[in-house]
Amino acid sequence: MARKKPGSSQPGGPDVGKAKDDGRVQVVLLQSVPSLGVKGSVVSANAGWMRHELFPKGRAVYATPENVQQHSMSAEQRAAASDPEKLAARRTEKLLQALRTMVVHVSRRSNWYQKEPTKMLGAVTAWDICQAAEKQYGVRLHESHIFIDGPIRSFGAFKIPLNLRTKDDRQVELTVDINSVRWIRHGSAAA
């Protein structure tokens, strides 16, 4: 029986994803690694480092033809992904889109002994809205981002304008729904 050359049965050839004589392998980076390269680049890495550190943590995959086609990026794509201004613009756009669809719920006690409890005990301030947005959606807002003249002292749904200091000064409105509850326990509403 004839012996095959090592690696000749692989579609990408003998050197794809295999350790070379110097103990290095070709990998595609899934995350930027400071001492190795940026996300999407095909680089040569130490085989042990790849096996024990990069691959198990999901920072890189072996450079098989399928992985190279799926994960690698061109130089222009890498430059666009690493540009801090473009990254900040994309994050801001995602945040604006999320804020447009968000409804922040705030609960306040009412005079429950009345037949129609319309009077709120206390008020809802910009701080309360910031806390509710962070707790419900994980979006951290500062009180200076919220434009309200004073505390809100009635129940209902309100459109609150936000100032997120975008370059093009786009105005975003956050919907705040203030509910009437009989008791509030440990920060959560209980009817």
C-alpha positions in Angstrom: 0.0 0.0 0.0 1.4 3.4 -1.0 1.8 6.0 1.6 0.3 9.5 1.2 2.2 12.6 1.8 1.3 14.3 5.1 -1.4 16.9 4.5 -2.0 16.0 0.9 -5.6 14.9 1.5 -6.6 18.4 2.7 -8.3 20.6 0.1 -6.2 23.6 1.0 -2.9 21.9 0.6 -0.3 20.7 3.1 0.4 23.9 4.9 -3.1 25.2 5.6 -3.8 25.2 9.3 -0.8 22.9 10.1 2.3 23.7 12.1 5.3 24.4 10.0 8.9 23.3 10.9 9.3 26.4 13.0 6.2 25.7 15.2 4.0 28.4 13.6 0.5 28.2 12.0 -1.5 30.4 9.8 -4.6 31.8 11.6 -7.4 34.3 11.0 -7.9 36.7 13.8 -11.5 37.1 15.1 -10.5 39.9 17.5 -7.6 42.4 17.4 -4.6 41.0 19.3 -2.1 43.8 20.2 1.1 41.7 19.6 -0.3 39.9 16.5 -2.6 41.9 14.3 -6.0 43.4 13.8 -9.4 41.6 13.4 -9.8 39.8 10.1 -6.2 39.6 9.2 -4.4 36.3 8.3 -1.2 36.0 10.3 1.3 33.5 11.4 1.1 32.6 15.1 3.0 30.2 17.5 1.2 26.8 17.4 1.1 26.5 21.2 -0.2 30.0 21.7 -2.9 29.3 19.1 -3.8 25.9 20.6 -3.9 27.0 24.3 -4.8 30.7 24.2 -6.2 32.1 21.0 -8.5 29.3 19.7 -10.1 28.4 23.1 -10.9 32.0 23.9 -12.4 32.6 20.4 -9.8 35.2 19.4 -8.6 33.3 16.3 -9.4 30.3 14.0 -7.1 28.2 11.9 -6.7 29.5 8.4 -8.5 26.8 6.4 -9.9 28.0 3.1 -13.4 28.1 4.5 -12.3 30.1 7.6 -10.3 32.5 5.4 -13.3 33.1 3.1 -15.7 33.6 6.0 -13.6 35.6 8.5 -10.9 37.5 6.7 -11.3 41.2 5.7 -9.6 43.2 3.0 -7.3 46.1 4.0 -10.0 48.7 3.3 -12.5 46.8 5.6 -9.9 46.5 8.4 -9.1 50.2 8.1 -12.8 51.1 8.3 -13.3 48.8 11.3 -10.3 50.3 13.1 -11.2 53.9 12.5 -12.3 55.3 15.8 -14.5 58.0 14.3 -16.4 55.6 12.2 -16.8 53.2 15.2 -18.1 56.0 17.3 -20.6 57.1 14.6 -21.9 53.5 14.2 -22.3 53.2 18.0 -24.1 56.5 18.2 -26.4 55.5 15.3 -27.3 52.2 17.1 -28.0 54.0 20.3 -30.2 56.6 18.6 -32.2 53.8 16.9 -32.6 51.9 20.2 -33.8 55.1 22.0 -36.4 55.8 19.3 -38.1 52.4 20.0 -37.7 52.3 23.8 -40.5 52.8 26.3 -39.1 53.4 29.8 -41.6 52.4 32.6 -41.6 54.2 35.9 -43.9 53.4 38.7 -45.1 55.8 41.4 -47.6 55.4 44.2 -50.9 57.2 44.1 -53.6 58.1 46.6 -55.0 54.6 46.6 -57.9 55.5 49.0 -59.6 57.5 46.3 -61.9 55.9 43.7 -59.8 57.2 40.8 -56.3 57.7 42.0 -55.0 60.5 39.8 -52.7 62.3 42.2 -49.2 61.1 42.3 -47.3 60.8 45.6 -43.9 62.3 44.8 -42.6 63.1 41.2 -40.5 61.7 38.4 -37.3 63.5 37.7 -34.6 63.2 35.1 -32.6 61.1 37.6 -35.5 58.7 37.9 -35.7 58.3 34.1 -31.9 57.7 33.8 -32.1 55.0 36.5 -35.1 53.3 34.9 -33.4 53.3 31.4 -30.3 51.8 32.8 -32.1 49.2 34.8 -34.5 48.2 32.1 -32.4 48.4 28.9 -28.8 48.8 30.1 -28.6 52.3 28.5 -26.7 54.7 30.6 -27.9 58.3 30.2 -26.9 61.4 32.1 -29.4 63.8 33.6 -28.1 66.5 31.4 -29.3 64.5 28.3 -32.9 64.7 29.4 -34.9 67.9 28.6 -37.7 68.4 31.1 -38.7 71.7 32.7 -39.3 70.2 36.1 -40.4 67.0 37.7 -43.3 65.2 36.2 -46.2 65.1 38.6 -48.9 63.2 36.7 -49.4 59.7 35.4 -49.4 58.7 31.7 -47.1 58.5 28.7 -44.7 61.3 27.9 -42.4 62.0 25.0 -39.2 63.4 26.5 -36.7 65.1 24.2 -33.0 64.0 24.6 -29.9 65.9 23.8 -27.2 63.4 22.9 -24.8 66.0 21.4 -24.6 64.4 18.0 -22.6 66.2 15.2 -25.7 66.8 13.1 -27.8 67.8 16.2 -30.5 65.2 15.6 -33.3 65.3 18.2 -34.5 62.0 19.7 -37.5 61.5 21.9 -37.7 58.9 24.6 -41.1 57.6 25.6 -41.6 57.5 29.4 -44.7 55.6 30.8 -45.5 56.5 34.4 -47.7 53.9 36.0 -49.9 54.2 39.1 -49.3 51.4 41.6 -50.5 50.8 45.1 -47.2 49.7 46.6 -43.6 49.8 45.5 -41.4 47.1 47.0 -37.6 47.1 46.7 -37.7 49.2 43.5 -40.1 47.0 41.6 -43.8 47.6 41.0 -46.3 45.4 42.8 -49.9 46.0 42.0 
